[in-house]
Amino acid sequence: MQNTRKSLGGAPLQVVNANVAPPTTPGTKVRKMQAELDKKDSENESLRASVKNLTNALGKLDLVKAAGPIVNPTEVKNNKKDPKAPVPAKTAYKFFCDVSPVQDNMQKLWKETDAKKREPFILLAAADKERYQNEFAAYNEEKKALDMYYDKKKQEQAMAFFEAHLEAQAALKDVEAGKDNRKANKDPDAPKRPTSSYMYFAKETRSEVVSKYPDAKPTEVTTMMGAMWKQLDAKAMKKFEKMAEADRERYAAEKAVYDAKVTVKKAEAEQEEIARFEQEKKEAMELLESSKQLSGEMIIQNVGGEAMSVVSDLSNKSKKKKDPNAPKRALTAYNFFFTQNRESIKSKLPAESTNTELMSEIGRQWKALAESKKQKYNKMAEKDKVRYANEMAKYTPNKQG
């Protein structure tokens, strides 16, 4: 650089020598200390953000743990008898023993009893056998539905625990590596922070300084601009202060709008969470109800490696006989999904998969299905509801049934 160059303020500048460090002034020391403090604040803020993420992730793990294991109340451990299971049917001999005087050899007495006298006990045994078969069919159907329901819940809890575990591991790595997550966590819709008066001055002046001193290093350019900023009189500085004030007002206005949007988003997120929970409860009940219907009409089980249709048509004479002319009840969206996708899902499972595992997988895929894809089945269900309503309007119950 030549000694004849002038500064923008009119006074001659000292020669900038790349080999000689600029003189250290009190102002330079203050700026250096401030820069170091800002750096420390940034590092501390980064660490706090990482610790917060880790705390949140560990909190999710604690929530899953606090929920406790999913317990299926229908499971019976240690080969104990299920107290809710139907009472086994009595034999004719047992009915005979119940009403006969106790003797040393009841079996001999039963064998010696006349066939005509045995007949009432045989009829009682036949009726009790039919009672047991009906009760066991209903009990077994309900148990299958509940097994499927609780297996699905166990899978969901295991997945939630696994995801929380992965999130905690990622957060721990961030803490250990000192990763700065502020930018990643910054909302892109947040308003841009206000620009200071000095930054407006620097934006306006930098190109002029760089053009005058093309060989100057960035640090030297910054030093020159700092010196020029200090030399500005009140009138010249007022221009940039007005620009900064206008930008602060802009930021305050945008921040108010942004804060309002954040409040609305939080409220919407809470409502979505409530709606999601209600929807999950609804789907769980649909799954349970569907399993009860399908176990009696459509379920195909694997028995000894061979396919066997199970049609639950055991008559329960204690219940009112169903009118065969009554309209078929409307199917749910899940029913239509089940019917159309069951075989394709089954073909992708291992050959040894049980019916409970199949039902759980179908339920899982239904829950994971995007709402846009569920619309197809929702429309089918709505159409079937209309069909059922129309048929019921024309239906006359058979009173003799």
C-alpha positions in Angstrom: 0.0 0.0 0.0 1.1 3.6 -0.6 1.5 6.3 2.0 -0.5 8.8 -0.1 -3.9 7.0 0.5 -6.4 8.7 2.7 -9.1 7.3 5.0 -12.7 7.9 4.3 -12.8 10.4 7.1 -10.2 12.6 5.4 -7.3 11.9 7.8 -4.3 9.8 6.4 -4.3 6.2 7.5 -1.2 4.3 8.7 0.4 1.9 6.3 -1.1 -1.6 6.6 1.7 -4.1 6.8 0.7 -7.7 6.6 3.9 -8.7 8.6 3.2 -6.3 11.5 0.3 -6.9 13.9 -2.0 -3.9 14.4 -1.4 -2.1 17.6 -3.3 -3.3 20.6 -5.6 -0.7 22.1 -8.0 -0.8 25.0 -10.9 -0.9 22.5 -9.3 -3.9 20.8 -8.9 -5.8 24.1 -12.5 -5.1 25.0 -13.7 -6.4 21.6 -11.5 -9.5 22.0 -12.8 -10.2 25.4 -16.3 -9.7 24.3 -15.8 -12.1 21.3 -14.4 -14.7 23.8 -17.4 -14.2 26.1 -19.8 -14.5 23.1 -18.0 -17.7 22.1 -18.4 -19.2 25.6 -22.0 -18.2 25.7 -22.6 -19.9 22.4 -20.8 -23.1 23.6 -22.8 -23.0 26.8 -26.1 -22.5 24.9 -25.2 -25.4 22.6 -24.4 -27.6 25.6 -27.7 -26.6 27.3 -29.6 -27.5 24.1 -27.9 -30.9 23.9 -28.6 -31.6 27.6 -32.2 -30.6 27.1 -32.6 -33.0 24.2 -31.0 -35.8 26.2 -33.3 -35.0 29.2 -36.4 -35.1 26.9 -35.3 -38.4 25.4 -34.6 -40.0 28.7 -38.0 -38.7 29.9 -39.6 -40.6 27.1 -37.8 -43.8 28.2 -39.0 -43.2 31.7 -42.6 -42.7 30.5 -42.5 -46.0 28.6 -41.0 -47.7 31.7 -43.6 -46.1 34.0 -46.4 -47.4 31.8 -45.3 -50.9 32.8 -45.5 -54.1 30.8 -48.7 -54.8 28.8 -50.5 -57.6 30.7 -53.0 -59.8 29.0 -55.6 -60.7 31.7 -56.6 -63.8 29.6 -53.1 -65.4 29.9 -52.9 -68.2 32.5 -49.4 -69.0 33.8 -47.9 -72.2 35.3 -50.6 -74.4 33.6 -53.2 -73.1 36.0 -56.9 -73.3 35.0 -58.5 -70.1 33.8 -61.2 -69.2 36.3 -63.2 -67.6 33.5 -63.2 -70.7 31.4 -66.6 -72.5 31.2 -67.3 -75.4 33.6 -66.7 -78.7 31.8 -69.7 -80.8 31.0 -70.7 -83.6 33.5 -71.0 -87.2 32.4 -74.2 -89.2 33.0 -72.3 -91.1 35.7 -71.5 -87.9 37.5 -75.2 -86.8 37.4 -76.1 -90.2 38.7 -73.6 -89.9 41.6 -75.0 -86.4 42.5 -78.4 -87.8 43.3 -77.6 -91.3 44.5 -76.8 -92.3 48.1 -73.0 -92.6 48.6 -71.8 -96.3 48.5 -68.5 -98.0 48.5 -68.6 -99.0 44.8 -70.6 -96.3 42.9 -69.3 -97.5 39.5 -70.6 -101.0 40.1 -74.0 -99.5 41.1 -74.1 -97.5 37.9 -73.3 -100.5 35.7 -76.1 -102.5 37.5 -78.7 -99.8 37.0 -81.4 -100.5 34.5 -81.0 -98.8 31.1 -84.4 -97.1 31.5 -83.3 -95.6 34.8 -80.1 -94.4 33.2 -81.8 -92.5 30.4 -82.6 -89.3 32.4 -78.9 -89.0 33.4 -77.8 -89.5 29.8 -80.2 -86.8 28.6 -78.8 -84.4 31.4 -75.3 -85.2 30.2 -76.2 -84.5 26.6 -77.7 -81.2 27.5 -74.8 -80.2 29.6 -72.4 -81.1 26.8 -74.2 -78.8 24.4 -74.1 -76.1 27.1 -70.4 -76.5 27.4 -69.8 -76.5 23.7 -71.7 -73.2 23.3 -70.0 -71.6 26.2 -66.6 -72.8 25.1 -67.1 -71.5 21.6 -68.0 -68.0 22.9 -65.1 -68.1 25.4 -62.6 -69.2 22.8 -63.8 -66.5 20.3 -63.4 -63.8 23.0 -60.0 -65.1 24.1 -58.7 -65.0 20.5 -59.8 -61.4 20.1 -58.2 -60.3 23.4 -55.0 -62.2 22.7 -54.8 -60.3 19.3 -55.6 -57.0 21.0 -52.9 -57.3 23.7 -50.3 -58.7 21.3 -50.8 -55.5 19.2 -50.4 -53.4 22.4 -47.2 -55.2 23.3 -45.7 -54.6 19.8 -46.6 -50.9 20.0 -45.0 -50.5 23.5 -41.9 -52.3 22.3 -41.6 -50.0 19.3 -42.2 -46.9 21.5 -39.4 -48.1 23.8 -37.1 -48.8 20.9 -37.6 -45.4 19.3 -37.1 -43.6 22.7 -33.9 -45.6 23.1 -32.6 -44.5 19.7 -33.5 -40.9 20.4 -31.7 -41.0 23.8 -28.6 -42.5 22.1 -28.6 -39.8 19.5 -29.0 -37.1 22.1 -26.2 -38.6 24.2 -23.9 -38.5 21.2 -24.7 -34.8 20.7 -23.8 -34.0 24.3 -20.5 -36.0 24.1 -19.5 -34.4 20.8 -20.5 -30.9 21.9 -22.7 -30.6 18.8 -24.4 -27.3 18.3 -28.1 -28.1 17.8 -29.3 -24.5 17.8 -29.5 -24.2 14.0 -31.1 -27.5 13.6 -33.7 -26.6 16.2 -34.3 -23.1 14.9 -37.8 -22.6 13.5 -37.4 -21.5 9.8 -40.6 -19.4 10.2 -39.1 -17.4 13.1 -38.5 -13.7 12.2 -35.0 -12.5 11.5 -33.4 -10.8 14.4 -32.9 -7.0 14.2 -29.7 -5.6 12.6 -27.6 -3.2 14.7 -26.7 0.3 13.6 -23.0 -0.7 13.2 -24.0 -3.7 11.0 -25.9 -1.3 8.7 -22.8 0.9 8.6 -20.6 -2.1 7.9 -22.8 -3.2 5.0 -22.7 0.2 3.4 -19.0 0.8 4.0 -17.3 -2.6 3.4 -17.4 -2.6 -0.4 -15.8 0.9 -0.4 -13.0 -0.1 2.0 -12.3 -3.3 0.1 -12.1 -1.4 -3.2 -9.7 1.1 -1.8 -7.5 -1.6 -0.1 -7.8 -4.7 -2.2 -4.8 -6.4 -0.6 -6.1 -5.9 3.0 -7.0 -9.0 5.0 -10.6 -9.4 6.3 -9.4 -8.7 9.9 -7.7 -5.5 8.6 -10.8 -4.4 6.8 -12.8 -4.9 10.0 -10.3 -2.9 12.0 -10.5 -0.1 9.5 -14.3 0.0 9.6 -14.2 0.0 13.4 -11.9 3.0 13.3 -14.2 4.7 10.8 -17.3 4.0 12.9 -15.7 5.7 15.9 -14.8 8.7 13.8 -18.5 9.2 12.7 -20.1 12.4 14.1 -23.6 12.2 15.7 -25.3 13.4 12.5 -23.8 10.7 10.3 -24.4 8.0 12.9 -28.1 9.0 13.3 -28.8 7.7 9.8 -27.8 4.1 10.8 -29.5 4.4 14.2 -32.7 5.2 12.4 -32.3 2.2 10.2 -31.6 0.0 13.2 -34.7 1.4 15.1 -36.9 0.7 12.0 -35.6 -2.8 11.9 -36.3 -3.3 15.7 -39.8 -2.2 15.1 -40.1 -4.6 12.1 -38.8 -7.4 14.3 -41.2 -6.6 17.2 -44.2 -6.6 14.8 -43.1 -9.9 13.2 -42.3 -11.5 16.5 -45.8 -10.7 17.8 -47.3 -12.4 14.8 -44.9 -15.3 15.1 -45.7 -15.8 18.8 -49.4 -15.8 18.1 -48.8 -18.5 15.4 -46.7 -20.5 17.8 -49.5 -20.4 20.4 -52.1 -21.5 17.8 -49.8 -24.3 16.6 -49.3 -25.6 20.1 -53.0 -25.6 20.7 -53.6 -27.4 17.4 -50.9 -29.9 18.3 -52.6 -30.6 21.6 -55.9 -31.1 19.9 -54.3 -33.3 17.3 -52.8 -35.4 20.1 -56.2 -35.8 21.7 -57.8 -36.7 18.4 -55.1 -39.2 17.6 -55.6 -40.9 21.0 -59.3 -41.0 20.5 -58.8 -42.4 17.0 -56.4 -45.1 18.4 -59.1 -46.1 20.9 -61.7 -46.3 18.2 -59.4 -48.4 16.0 -58.6 -50.7 18.9 -62.3 -51.3 19.6 -62.9 -51.8 15.8 -60.1 -54.4 15.8 -61.6 -56.2 18.8 -65.1 -56.1 17.3 -63.9 -57.2 13.9 -62.0 -60.1 15.4 -65.2 -61.3 17.1 -67.1 -61.1 13.8 -64.4 -62.6 11.7 -63.6 -65.4 14.0 -67.1 -66.7 13.4 -67.3 -66.0 9.7 -64.0 -65.5 7.8 -60.9 -66.6 9.8 -58.8 -69.2 8.1 -56.5 -71.1 10.5 -53.5 -73.3 9.8 -54.0 -76.7 11.4 -51.1 -79.2 11.0 -49.9 -77.2 8.0 -53.2 -77.6 6.2 -55.8 -74.8 5.6 -59.1 -75.4 7.4 -62.1 -73.1 7.3 -63.5 -72.4 10.7 -67.2 -71.5 10.6 -68.5 -70.7 14.1 -72.1 -71.9 13.6 -72.7 -73.6 16.9 -76.3 -72.8 17.9 -76.9 -71.4 21.4 -80.5 -72.2 22.1 -80.6 -69.9 25.1 -80.3 -66.9 22.7 -82.8 -65.6 20.3 -82.5 -67.3 16.9 -81.3 -64.8 14.2 -83.7 -64.1 11.4 -82.0 -65.4 8.2 -83.9 -62.7 6.2 -82.5 -59.8 8.3 -80.1 -57.5 6.4 -76.4 -58.1 6.8 -74.8 -55.6 9.2 -72.7 -52.8 7.6 -68.9 -53.5 7.6 -66.4 -51.0 8.9 -63.5 -49.6 6.9 -61.2 -52.0 8.8 -63.4 -54.9 7.7 -63.0 -54.0 4.0 -59.2 -53.5 4.5 -59.0 -56.9 6.2 -60.9 -58.7 3.5 -58.9 -57.2 0.6 -55.4 -57.5 2.1 -55.5 -60.6 4.4 -54.2 -63.1 1.9 -51.4 -60.8 0.6 -50.3 -60.0 4.1 -50.4 -63.7 5.1 -48.3 -64.7 2.1 -45.5 -62.4 3.4 -45.4 -63.9 6.9 -43.4 -67.0 7.9 -45.2 -70.2 7.2 -45.3 -71.0 10.9 -47.0 -67.8 11.9 -50.1 -68.2 14.1 -53.5 -66.6 13.4 -52.9 -64.2 16.3 -49.7 -63.0 14.7 -51.5 -62.6 11.3 -54.3 -60.5 13.0 -51.7 -58.4 14.8 -49.8 -57.7 11.6 -53.0 -56.7 9.8 -53.9 -54.4 12.6 -50.5 -52.9 12.6 -50.6 -52.2 8.8 -54.1 -50.7 9.2 -52.8 -48.3 11.8 -49.7 -47.4 9.8 -51.8 -46.8 6.6 -51.9 -43.2 5.5 -55.2 -41.3 5.9 -55.2 -40.7 2.1 -55.1 -44.5 1.5 -57.7 -45.2 4.2 -60.2 -43.0 2.3 -60.8 -45.9 -0.1 -62.0 -48.1 2.7 -63.8 -45.3 4.5 -65.9 -44.7 1.3 -66.6 -48.4 1.0 -67.8 -48.4 4.7 -70.0 -45.3 4.1 -71.5 -47.0 1.1 -72.2 -50.1 3.0 -73.9 -48.1 5.8 -76.3 -46.6 3.3 -77.0 -50.1 1.9 -77.7 -51.4 5.4 -79.9 -48.4 6.3 -82.0 -48.9 3.1 -82.4 -52.6 3.6 -83.4 -52.1 7.3 -86.0 -49.6 6.2 -87.6 -52.2 4.0 -87.1 -55.1 6.4 -90.0 -56.7 8.3 -88.8 -58.8 11.3 -89.9 -62.4 11.3 -91.7 -62.7 14.6 -91.9 -66.5 14.3 -88.1 -66.7 14.1 
